[in-house]
Amino acid sequence: MPAQAINRKLVTVLRRLANRRQVLGAGLSLALCARAGGAEPLASVTAIRDGHLLLVPVWVGPMPAALFVLDTGAAVTVIDTAWAQRAKLALGPGLTLGAPGREGGLAARALAETTLTVGGATRSLKAAAADLAGLRRALSSEVQGVLGHDFLSAYNLTADFAEGRVVLAPGGAVRPTGSHDMRVAGQPFVQARVIHRGRALSGTFGVDTGADTAVHLLAQRTAAAFPDLTTTDAQGATIAGPQTLRLAPIDALELGGARITGLTANAADDARPAGAGPDYAGRIGAPALRGMILTLDYPGAWFSLTPTPGP
């Protein structure tokens, strides 16, 4: 679809959202709601899918809804500087935000406490402002922000990557059968295993729904686990700008009781996120979750992963 047509569609969607102030995911399945641990959802929104990423409508103060990338790998919510200025948010001191998987970071400005709303879920937090032009160039949608851990960590988050639905509910409810342990330290960390040609790399992986490559492997651990891995150089994009990728197909990813095949991994991540732990092995991105329903219960420290039910 041409970019102009996409933008016209987005304008129509956002006007509708602004009029309603809350987006209900029409036809949301009972199975999706049940993953909130039985709690009444605070928000049930229809996301726009841009490639493998999910974009959700977010209200910043009195501004109309804008599209934010649902990014569980971002420690801090980031608002585009121009949008923050339109919302009359005061720009504070400069700071540097870490960029997932790479050394260096993103130049940003601190923001005073800001109210963000997704559906019926509202939080006040200290977000950051940065130029997100590079992120917009990598996407086909006019995004104005990245919805990160500082907002999401209060909730039970369920994201249906097949249907493009996102549910936020109170966290810490009854833990369902089939769920798995999750450690929360600035982002969610889970245990997973990458398998390729009879060899395996097991360890802690960050769940990064803002990453547009299925698996990002820490370079040091990749060299030891898969010494004969043949890669192809490519250019990727992060919130902090271009990133050099070393891509290779892998046989399988084992995560949350699921065995996922047909994935591509980047073997060139060169930085550990804060709180990662000594057995950190990499990140799991949105393409690995295609066709799946992911639930992250931040307060309860558990996650589940199941295929989206068929028709």
N, C-alpha and C positions, 0 to 999 in steps of 0.2 A: 504494500500500500504506500503511495507517495506520502512524503513527510507532511505536505500541506493538508492532505486528507486526514492523516492521523491527528494533526493539530486541531482541525475543525471538530473531529470526533471528541477530542479531549475537552475542548471548550464546552461542547454540548453537555458532556458528562459532568463537568465541574459546575456548570450553572445549575444543573439538576441537584447536585449534592449541596450546593450553597443554599438552595431554597429549602431543602429538607433538613439540613444540619445533621442528619444521621442517615447512614446508608445501611439498609437491611439486605442481607444476602438472600435474595428471593430463592425459595426452594432449597434452602440449606438443609442438608441431610441430617437425620437424627443421629447417625453415627458420628458426624462431625461435632455436634453439640455435646455428645456424651463424653468426648475427649476432654471437655472442660472439667471433668471430675464431678459432674452432676450440678455444678454451680450455674446459676443463671448468667448467660453471657452479658457482658457490659457493651460489647461491640461485635457486630456481625456484618462485615463489610465485603463488598465485591471489589476485588483488586483488578488492576489492569496488568496483563502479562506483557512484559517487554523482553523478548527472548525468553530466557529462563527465569528472569527476575520478576518479583511481585512488587507493584507500585500501589500504595494505599493513599486514600485521600486524608489529608491532615489539615486541621484548622490551627493556625498560629494566631493566638489572640483574636482580634476582631476581623482578621483577614478572611477572604473567601477560601474555600478548600484548595489545596495545592497537592500535587503528587510527590510523595516521598518514597524512596526505595526502602523496602522492608529489609533491614540489615542487622541480623543478629551478631555479626562479627564486628560491628562498630561500637566502641565503648561509649561514645558520645554522640548524641543527635546533632547533626550539622544542618544548618539552614543557609541557603545561598545568600551571599552578602546583599545583593540587590533586593532580594525578597525581604530580608530582615530590615533593610532600610525603609522599604515600602510599608512594612508593618510597624514602623517607628520604634524599632528595638534599638536601644543604645548599645553601640559597639564599645567594648571594653579593651583591656590590654591584649597585646599580641601573644599568641601561643603556638605551639607546634603539636599537631595531632598525629599519632602514630598511624602508619599505613599498613594494613594487613599484609604480612608476608615479605616486606621489603624494608631495608634500612632507610633512614630518613623519614620524612613525614610531610604533612600538609600545613602550610602557613594559614593560620586562622586568627579570629578575634573572639575573645570571651564575650558572652552575652549575659545580661542580668537575668534574673529569674523570669522564665517565659512559660505561659500556659499553652499546652498543646492538647488537642482533642482528636481522637479517632473514634468515630461512631459515638457511643456513650461513655467512652473511657477518657478521662481528663487527668493530666498530671502537670504540675508546675516543676520546672527543672531549669538548670543552667546549661543551656545548649551552647554551641559555638557557631560562628558565622565564617564562611569561606567561599571562595569563588568556585562554583561547581560547573563552570563552562565545559571543562574536560569531560566530566561525567555525562553531561547532556550530549556531547558529541559522540560518545560511545553508545548512546541509547537512541531510540526513535521517538521518545516522549519528552515532553518539556518538564523535567523534574525540577523541584525547587528545594529538595532536602533529602536527608538520609535519616530514617527513624532507627535509632540505636538502642543500646543496652540500657541507658539511663531512663528511657521510657518503658521499654518492654519488660524489664526485670521485675516489675510489680505484679505481673500477670501470669496466667496460664495462656500461652499463645498456641493456637492451632492454625496451621497454614496448609491449605489444600492446593498443591502445586498443579494438579490436573484441572481443577475447576476454577482456580483463581479466587479462592475465598479465604478470608482471614477472620478468626474469632479471638477476641480477648475476653477472658473471664477471670474472676478472682482465683488466685493460686492457692496452693497448699491444701486442696480438697483431697478426698479419698483417692489414694493411688490405685490405678486400675491394674488388673492382671495383665502381664505381658509388657509392662513398662520397665525401663532400665535406669540405672543411676546416672545422674548428671552432676557435674561440679560447676558451680557458678563463680567466676572470678573475673568480672569485667566483660565476660561473654560466656556462653555455655560451652563446656568441654565434656566430651563423651569418649568412650572406648570404642575403637574400630580397628579393622584390619584390612590392609590392601594386599591382594594376592596377584602375583604375576609369574608365570612360567615356573611354577613349583616353589617359588620363594614367597615369603610373607614379611610385611612390615606391620607390626602391631604397636599400639600406643594410644596416647591421648590426642584427640583431634578437636579443633575448634569447629563449631557449627556456624558457618558463615553464609547466610542466605543472600548476602550482597555480592558474593563472588560468582563470576560467570564462567568459571571452569569447574568441572565436577570435583576434582581433588587437587589440592595443592600440597605437595610433599616438601618437607624441610630438606634442603639440599644435602646437609651432612648425613642425615639418616638414610636418604635415598641411595647415596653412593655405597653405603655399607650393605644395605638390604638388596639392592638390585644393581650390581656392578656392571652388568652387561646391557642395561637399559638403553635402547636407542631412541634418541629424542630429535625433534625438529624445532628449530628456533622460530618464534613467532612474537608478535607484539600484542600485549594486552593493555587494558586500561584499569586503573584504580582511581579512587577519589583523589589521590595525590598526583595523578598523571600517568604517563606511559610506564609499562612494566615489561621487561623482557621475559618471555616464557620459554621453557624447554618442554615441549609437549610430547607425550607418548601414550599410546593406548595401554590400558591395564586389563587384566583378566577379570577381576572382580573387586568389589568393595563389600565387606561384611560389616553391617551397622544395624544395631537395634533388632537383631534377629532376622534381618533381611539380607539376602545376597543379591547385589546389584551389579549387572554386567553391562558391557558396551560403553564404558566410560573412558574419558581422556584425563590424564593427570599432568599437572605442571610440576616438574622436578626441580624447580629453581627458587623456591621460597628461601629467603636467607635471613629471616628474623623470627624470633620467638615472641609472641605477645606477652604482655605482663600477666603473671599468674598462670602461665601455661604448665609449669611443672617439668621435672626432669625427663619424663618419658614422652614429651610432646613430639608428635610426628608430622603434623600439618593441619590443613583445614579441609572441611567438606563444604563444597559450594552448591549453589542452587541446581545446576544440571544433574547432580547425583540424586536429587529429590524429585525428579520429574515423575509424574504419575503416582506420587505418594502423598500421604497426609502425615505431616510432622507436628507433633505436640511437644512443646517445651514448657514444663511447669517450673518456672523460676523459683517461687517460694518453696515448693515441695522438693526441688532438686531431682526431678525425674523427667524422662522423655519417652516418647513412643513413636514408632514409624510403621505405618501400614499402607498397603496399596489403596488407592481410591476405589471405592466399590463401583462395579460396572453397572450399566443400565438395567 
